[in-house]
């Protein structure tokens, strides 16, 4: 064995010596370098060195402020390695590795630097320790291979060969099943064993001793075993390995090995589609990895399932859901303590902002009976992880308090664990009040769930009802006294563990304080007195509830009267505005008639046609039913409203536009061509020759078949059009021009979709849900550009995209969305940028989470339809702000439409008057109040006499 070790060491030494050789004249050796220009280059080098030193100092200061700045760590390590500051470089890498798992590239650079400096045996041991840390962060075949090859250099030491074999075996356990990269490890292991076999061969012509013969047989069997093990695993290029085994082995390959080899080949064919999908997919490949994981889960091999999860996490280490699914699998299936806890630890180091991963980690440590001090230390780390929501801190505190509660033996009156639990509850309440509320302007626990749980534990498990009452008194002073459900929760606790006197006292306070559902607490109080109270208690409860409900009804009646009065006032104002607009319109018509602007005789027929078009209201027709393009402005506006009012044109331009556009025949839209057509809107009304302008713009997307701008009956451009292409792919490419500025306005480009047939079609193309990697910034100055904002944001991470929000005219609104590479960078940017001053404007920064649109339910829609008013026809600019109706739906009256004396129609014709509904009688303020009160109390306003006996319960329920 000593001879084998010496021979293998000689081979390794020769290889290392060959690697150290540098060809003469190599640029790195400087053998043939010239001295020309050395002075200039040295001066430039000094300047660059000074700049690097200043940048290093700046990065170190920034890390002292925020140690969790991942990109800052990377920049510092890169600069220190460039400058050759080995001591500082080692310290920087050490700090980063304590906070984050390092990627494969960072570990390999670190290991190669340390290997170059390690010459003595003590230094080699430090490199071994570094390798051990590296292989724990991620499953990386390259690191394991580097580790095994480095260990071969120490086979000359005592136990060196066994150490190498141990590392190779661990490597095969970790990544030997890797379909694409596992073969390299198997081959390296066999080469090592073959090198030992070569050194163990006897000298030519000599007869081996029995010991040597036994050693040779043993070494041959090791190589045979490696071949057989490898051939039973589905690996790429395993056919080559089988051919190599046939050539190497002097004996025939056993049938068992051939059978296992064929079975592995079949399994490889099943895996190939998933491997090819990963090879052709773009980062992050989450869908491809998930499909691969599902495939392996069906097969049920735990080692292969673990490996594919680890491969997915190596490329998607910042995806919390992937970590959660992996940890759940380990918790429920493998249940190996070291493996489970290691995965949980890596999960929280990669995604420290995800509270769910911390909670699962605490549960896993408790499940595997980790020491209490370690669990408490891990909880303290979780509090410093920098969660992005106030509710996250409530959840982590609740998980830790649950763990402490499970440690307590409540059969004892007092114990160390119980005191620790009470102390933790008190600390949690104080922490949420000070730390969390100061940062988020809210505690995250408005209902005081932690204090409620504390009160339940004191009442049910500790029989300390006095402490529970103190806690509930504190809960009610935090703004919860107006909610009926909070009082009823306290009442139920008193009912289960307290006494009737305190129950009665709590309900009396609830009747006095509750503002959301006072009838409910009144009913509960009367029910209590009916079951357990005396006559005096019953009388007091009835009087209390009567007085309270009378005040409530009075307040509601006053509110109804006030609302009715406001509605009446708004109705009168609306009528006045309507009359003023009618008078103004009449004066304009009279003024126009006096100017003598008459049409020429040869245009009489044409003029009559145009007047008829203006007089008639456009009928509601579907897109496929022959809808004219001039009517499209009513039916096909994707944004639900018309553009801004058109500026007046000179008379000659109006006449020219009228005569030129009216000659164009009406073109029906063909809905079958929607797939090759895009809808273009928000264009300037003053655009001259829109066909020519837009054709130049859209020809870059493909051949344009036709451009159909929409004009009014007077021949004026309406600001939108239809662009039809020859091919569908051209229409899809045209969608990329959405929001491009055209004549100072953002042009909207959207698919041509009939919204009558597809009412759920949405034009808005941005996410309306929580995006933890995207920020919403408000309060920006209107002059702030995209480049200026990017300069501010890129200091906190890699910015993928910035979108400045503008109005329809392209003017900025002071809002922006900034998308970062991952959630960690976004959360750090929130901490750093919120409250920052940009051009004398204090900005607000938060995680992008647009509020959900509240849609009315079917019940509300049904009630609303009972009081529906006729649809109002608005002017060319739609419904103005002054036209908003403030009248409640319950009070709105159907207006009497006025017949028009146009196109030969008589205003007061019998046919017209008979078809019109009778105008309702005008109502006074008192009538409005009665109507509204009737809506509030369909059964009538309850009086004091009904609050007795069973009538009380019936009235409250109604």
JOBEL-V525716 format. One record per backbone hydrogen bond with DSSP energy under -0.5 kcal/mol. NH is the residue of the N-H (numbers start at 0). CO is the residue of the C=O. Records with the same first field share a line. If there is no record, write none. Layout:
NH: CO / CO
//
This chain:
4: 0
5: 1
6: 2
7: 3
8: 4
9: 5
10: 6
11: 7
12: 8
13: 9
14: 10
15: 11
16: 12
17: 13
18: 14
19: 15
20: 16 / 17
25: 22
28: 25
29: 25
30: 25
32: 29
37: 34
40: 36
41: 37
42: 38
43: 39
44: 40
45: 41
46: 42
47: 43
48: 44
49: 45
50: 46
51: 47
52: 48
53: 49
54: 50
55: 51
56: 52
57: 53
58: 54
59: 55
60: 56
61: 57
62: 58
63: 59
64: 60
65: 61
68: 65
69: 67
72: 68
73: 69
74: 70
75: 71
76: 72
77: 73
78: 74
79: 75
80: 76
81: 77
82: 78
83: 79
84: 79
85: 83
88: 84
89: 85
90: 86
91: 87
92: 88
93: 89
94: 90
95: 91
96: 92
97: 93
98: 94 / 95
99: 95
106: 102
107: 103
108: 104
109: 105
110: 106
111: 107
112: 108
113: 109
114: 110
115: 111
116: 112
117: 113
118: 116
123: 119
124: 120
125: 121
126: 122
127: 123
128: 124
129: 125
130: 126
131: 127
132: 128
133: 129
134: 130
135: 132
136: 132 / 133
137: 133
139: 137
140: 138
143: 139
144: 140
145: 141
146: 142
147: 143
148: 144
149: 145
150: 146
151: 147
152: 148 / 149
153: 150
154: 151
156: 153
159: 156
162: 158
163: 159
164: 160
165: 161
166: 162
167: 163
168: 164
169: 165
170: 166
171: 167
172: 168
173: 169
174: 170
175: 171
177: 174
181: 177
184: 180 / 181
185: 181
186: 182
187: 183
188: 184
189: 185
190: 186
191: 187
192: 188
193: 189
194: 190
195: 191
196: 192
197: 193
198: 194
199: 195
200: 196 / 197
205: 202
207: 205
212: 208
213: 209
214: 210
215: 211
216: 212
217: 213
218: 214
219: 215
220: 216
221: 217
222: 218
223: 219
224: 220
225: 221
226: 222
227: 223
228: 224
229: 225
230: 226
231: 227 / 228
232: 229
234: 232
235: 178
237: 234
239: 236
240: 236
241: 237
242: 238
243: 239
244: 240
245: 241
246: 242
247: 243
248: 244
257: 253
258: 254
259: 255
260: 256
261: 257
262: 258
263: 259
264: 260
265: 261
266: 262
267: 263
268: 264
269: 265
270: 266
271: 267
272: 268
273: 270
274: 270
275: 271
276: 272
277: 273
278: 274
279: 275
280: 276
284: 281
288: 284
289: 285
290: 286
291: 287
292: 288
293: 289
294: 290
295: 291
296: 292
297: 293
298: 294
299: 295
300: 295
301: 299
304: 300
305: 301
306: 302
307: 303
308: 304
309: 305
310: 306
311: 307
312: 308
313: 309
314: 310
315: 311
318: 315
319: 317
321: 318
322: 318
323: 319
324: 320
325: 321
326: 322
327: 323
328: 324
329: 325
330: 326
331: 327
332: 328
333: 328
334: 329
336: 334
339: 335
340: 336
341: 337
342: 338
343: 339
344: 340
345: 341
346: 342
347: 343
348: 344
349: 345
350: 346
353: 350
354: 352
356: 353
357: 353
358: 354
359: 355
360: 356
361: 357
362: 358
363: 359
364: 360
365: 361
366: 362
367: 363
368: 365
369: 364
373: 370
374: 370
375: 371
376: 372
377: 373
378: 374
379: 375
380: 376
381: 377
382: 378
383: 379
384: 381
387: 352
391: 388
392: 388 / 389
393: 389
394: 390
395: 391
396: 392
397: 393
398: 394
399: 395
400: 396
401: 397
402: 398
403: 399
404: 400
405: 401
406: 402 / 403
407: 403 / 404
409: 407
411: 408
418: 414
419: 415
420: 416
421: 417
422: 418
423: 419
424: 420
425: 421
426: 422
427: 423
428: 424
429: 425
430: 426
431: 427
432: 428
433: 429
434: 430
435: 430
436: 431
437: 433
438: 434
439: 435
440: 436
447: 444
451: 447
452: 448
453: 449
454: 450
455: 451
456: 452
457: 453
458: 454
459: 455
460: 455 / 456
461: 456
463: 457
464: 462
467: 463
468: 464
469: 465
470: 466
471: 467
472: 468
473: 469
474: 470
475: 471
476: 472
477: 474
478: 475
479: 474
480: 475
482: 479
483: 481
486: 482
487: 483
488: 484
489: 485
490: 486
491: 487
492: 488
493: 489
494: 490
495: 491
496: 492
497: 493
502: 498
503: 499
504: 500
505: 501
506: 502
507: 503
508: 504
509: 505
510: 506
511: 507
512: 508
513: 509
514: 481
515: 481
519: 516
520: 516
521: 517
522: 518
523: 519
524: 520
525: 521
526: 522
527: 523
528: 524
529: 525
530: 526
531: 527
532: 527 / 528
537: 533
538: 534
539: 535
540: 536
541: 537
542: 538
543: 539
544: 540
545: 541
546: 542
547: 543
548: 544
549: 545
550: 546
551: 547
552: 548
553: 549
554: 550
555: 551
556: 552
557: 553
558: 554
559: 555
560: 556
561: 557
562: 558
563: 559
564: 560
565: 561
566: 562
567: 563
568: 564
569: 565
570: 566
571: 567
572: 568
573: 569
574: 570
575: 571
576: 572
577: 573
578: 574
579: 575
580: 576
581: 577
582: 578
583: 579
584: 580
585: 581
586: 582
587: 583
588: 584
589: 585
590: 586
591: 587
592: 588
593: 589
594: 590
595: 592
596: 591
597: 595
602: 599
603: 600
606: 602
607: 603
608: 604
609: 605
610: 606
611: 607
612: 608
613: 609
614: 610
615: 611
620: 618
624: 621
626: 622
628: 666
630: 627
631: 627 / 628
632: 629
633: 630
634: 630
635: 631
637: 635
639: 636
653: 649
654: 650
655: 651
656: 652
657: 653
658: 654
659: 655
660: 656
661: 657
662: 658
663: 660
667: 665
668: 626
670: 668
672: 669
673: 670
675: 672
676: 673
677: 722
678: 749
679: 677 / 720
680: 747
682: 718
686: 683
692: 688
693: 689
694: 690
695: 691
696: 692
697: 693
698: 694
699: 696
700: 697
701: 697
704: 702 / 723
705: 723
707: 721
708: 706
709: 719
711: 715
714: 711
717: 709
720: 679
721: 707
722: 677
723: 705 / 721
724: 675
725: 702
730: 726
731: 727
732: 728
733: 729
734: 730 / 731
735: 732
736: 733
737: 734
738: 746
739: 736 / 746
741: 744
744: 741
746: 739
747: 680
748: 746
749: 678
751: 673 / 676
752: 750
754: 752
756: 753
757: 753
760: 757
770: 847
773: 770
774: 817
775: 845
776: 774 / 815
777: 843
779: 813
783: 780
788: 784
789: 785
790: 786
791: 787
792: 788
793: 789
795: 792
796: 793
798: 796
799: 797 / 818
800: 818
802: 816
804: 814
806: 810
809: 806
812: 804
814: 804
815: 776
816: 802
817: 774
818: 800
819: 772 / 817
820: 797
825: 821
826: 822
827: 823
828: 824
829: 825
830: 826
831: 827
832: 828
833: 829
834: 842
835: 832
837: 835 / 840
838: 836
840: 837
842: 835 / 840
843: 777
845: 775
847: 770 / 773
854: 852
860: 856
861: 857
862: 858
863: 859
864: 860
865: 861 / 862
866: 862 / 863
867: 864
873: 871
874: 877
877: 874
879: 877
882: 879
883: 880
890: 887
891: 887 / 888
894: 892
896: 894
898: 896
901: 899
904: 901
908: 905
912: 908
913: 909
914: 910
915: 911 / 912
927: 923
928: 924
929: 925
930: 926
931: 927
932: 928
933: 929
934: 930
935: 931
936: 932
939: 936
945: 942
946: 943
947: 945
950: 947
951: 947 / 948
952: 948
953: 949
954: 950
955: 951
956: 952
957: 953
//
